[in-house]
Amino acid sequence: MKKAIELRENRAAMAMCETQPRYDVFLHGARVCQLYFNIHGYRGTLPTPSGGRLDIGEKSIHAYRGQVAILNREFMEVAKS
């Protein structure tokens, strides 16, 4: 099964003074939001299987990728039932 949530780097969306790339968040192939780098880490929300939005706070991109893996497992469980 294809992953429900994907993060894709988007350097074209960066502002002139930004040093960290932004990441587009895709749900089933459609862009739903974007993660941007704030002072100490990335900010943004991730879609959940229940239709809500998950905000994990200002974290590293590795933390967001880890949360995406957890959410993808949850999406897979929902799809099986």
Contacts in CASP RR format, 6 or more apart in sequence:
PFRMAT RR
TARGET T0000
AUTHOR 0000-0000-0000
METHOD contacts of the structure
MODEL  1
MKKAIELRENRAAMAMCETQPRYDVFLHGARVCQLYFNIHGYRGTLPTPS
GGRLDIGEKSIHAYRGQVAILNREFMEVAKS
1 76 0 8 1.000
1 79 0 8 1.000
3 72 0 8 1.000
4 27 0 8 1.000
4 28 0 8 1.000
4 49 0 8 1.000
4 71 0 8 1.000
4 72 0 8 1.000
4 75 0 8 1.000
4 76 0 8 1.000
5 25 0 8 1.000
5 26 0 8 1.000
5 27 0 8 1.000
5 46 0 8 1.000
5 47 0 8 1.000
5 68 0 8 1.000
5 71 0 8 1.000
5 72 0 8 1.000
5 75 0 8 1.000
6 25 0 8 1.000
6 26 0 8 1.000
6 29 0 8 1.000
6 68 0 8 1.000
7 23 0 8 1.000
7 24 0 8 1.000
7 25 0 8 1.000
7 26 0 8 1.000
7 35 0 8 1.000
7 61 0 8 1.000
7 64 0 8 1.000
7 65 0 8 1.000
7 68 0 8 1.000
8 23 0 8 1.000
8 24 0 8 1.000
8 26 0 8 1.000
9 21 0 8 1.000
9 22 0 8 1.000
9 23 0 8 1.000
10 21 0 8 1.000
10 22 0 8 1.000
10 23 0 8 1.000
10 24 0 8 1.000
10 34 0 8 1.000
11 21 0 8 1.000
11 22 0 8 1.000
13 22 0 8 1.000
13 24 0 8 1.000
13 34 0 8 1.000
14 20 0 8 1.000
14 21 0 8 1.000
14 22 0 8 1.000
18 36 0 8 1.000
18 37 0 8 1.000
19 37 0 8 1.000
20 37 0 8 1.000
20 42 0 8 1.000
21 37 0 8 1.000
22 34 0 8 1.000
22 35 0 8 1.000
22 36 0 8 1.000
22 37 0 8 1.000
23 34 0 8 1.000
23 35 0 8 1.000
23 42 0 8 1.000
23 61 0 8 1.000
23 64 0 8 1.000
24 31 0 8 1.000
24 33 0 8 1.000
24 34 0 8 1.000
24 35 0 8 1.000
25 31 0 8 1.000
25 32 0 8 1.000
25 33 0 8 1.000
25 34 0 8 1.000
25 35 0 8 1.000
25 44 0 8 1.000
25 45 0 8 1.000
25 46 0 8 1.000
25 47 0 8 1.000
26 32 0 8 1.000
27 47 0 8 1.000
32 47 0 8 1.000
33 44 0 8 1.000
33 45 0 8 1.000
34 44 0 8 1.000
35 42 0 8 1.000
35 43 0 8 1.000
35 44 0 8 1.000
35 61 0 8 1.000
35 64 0 8 1.000
36 42 0 8 1.000
36 43 0 8 1.000
36 44 0 8 1.000
37 43 0 8 1.000
38 58 0 8 1.000
39 58 0 8 1.000
40 58 0 8 1.000
41 58 0 8 1.000
41 59 0 8 1.000
41 60 0 8 1.000
42 58 0 8 1.000
42 59 0 8 1.000
42 60 0 8 1.000
42 61 0 8 1.000
42 64 0 8 1.000
43 57 0 8 1.000
43 58 0 8 1.000
44 55 0 8 1.000
44 57 0 8 1.000
45 53 0 8 1.000
45 54 0 8 1.000
45 55 0 8 1.000
46 53 0 8 1.000
46 54 0 8 1.000
46 56 0 8 1.000
46 64 0 8 1.000
46 67 0 8 1.000
46 68 0 8 1.000
46 71 0 8 1.000
47 53 0 8 1.000
47 54 0 8 1.000
47 71 0 8 1.000
48 54 0 8 1.000
48 71 0 8 1.000
48 74 0 8 1.000
49 71 0 8 1.000
49 74 0 8 1.000
49 75 0 8 1.000
49 77 0 8 1.000
49 78 0 8 1.000
54 67 0 8 1.000
54 71 0 8 1.000
56 63 0 8 1.000
56 64 0 8 1.000
56 67 0 8 1.000
END
